[in-house]
Amino acid sequence: MEPDTPRGRDGLGLDDATATRIAELAEARMMWATVAVSPREVRETLGIQAARIGSGIALAMAHDPTGGYWNKAIAHGLTDPVDDALVAELVGFYEGAGAPAAAIQVPPALLPEDWDDIAGRYGLKAGTRLHKMLRHRSTPTAGETELDVRGVDTHHSEAWARVLIEGFGMPTEPALVEMISSTIGRDFFAFGAWDGDRLVASGGVHLGGDVAALSGAATLPDARGRGAQTGLLTARIRAAVDAGCTWISAETGSERGVDRSMSFRNLRRAGFVELYERPNWVWRPAA
C-alpha cells in the first residue's frame, strides 16, 4: 500500500532546508554519474576533470562541444558556507582545468549577504535560471501519449543519446554521444518515444538510493506537441517509484517575463512542486 501523501508545504511535508538538500544532492549525484564516471576515453577526449569541494561537486570539460554547459558546480552551501574561499577554490579549479566557461549553481537562500561583492571579484555574471522541483512517490501521476513509450537498452543507446542531444540543440560530437549513451545500465533508466519505427524523443532518470533525479528529456523538433514529454515523464516516475525511491527531483529552464515554459507546466501537471528558482552564476576565463 502506498504511504499517505505528505502534508505540509504543497504536500511535500518538508522544511525548506531539507527539500533543498534533497534536490541539490540528487542533481549532483546524477551529474557526477553522467560526466565524472564516463568511459576513460571519453574523459580524455573531452578533457573532463571532476572534484568534490566542500559539500558539493565541480565538473569541468575543457573541450565542451557546447561551449560550457557541462561545466557545473553543484550542491555548494549545504554544509560549508558559500564564501570568498569557496569561490576562489572553484574558480581555481576551472582555470586549472582549462574550462571555456562554468556555472556556479547556488540556491538563492544559501547565498551570503556579501555575494555581490564576491561575484564581482571573480567576474561572475548572473545567467539563465532554473526551476528546482521535487515530488513525493505517492503523488498521483497521470499522462499518456499517442506515441509508443518504452524502455531503452544498450542495443539502442547510441540512437537514444543522439535524439536527446539533438533535441536539446547540442552538437552530436561522437564523444558526447558516447558519454550520454554510456549512462544506460549505470544506475540510469532510459526511455524513448517512438512514432512507428522512428525514435523521436528520449528521457532518462538516475536512481540514487532513496532519491531519483530526472536526467533530462528532449523531443525532436518535428515531433513536438504530441505528448512525448508527458509519456516520458510518466514512465520515468513509475520507474523511480518501482525502484523504491521516495523523492524524485527535476529542474527545468526559467523564462522570466514570459509564460512559464512547457517543460515547467508538464512537471507541475506530473505532481512536481517548485522549490526555488536558481540562477547560474557564470564564470569565464580572462580574455
Disulfide bonds with the S-S distance in Angstrom:
none
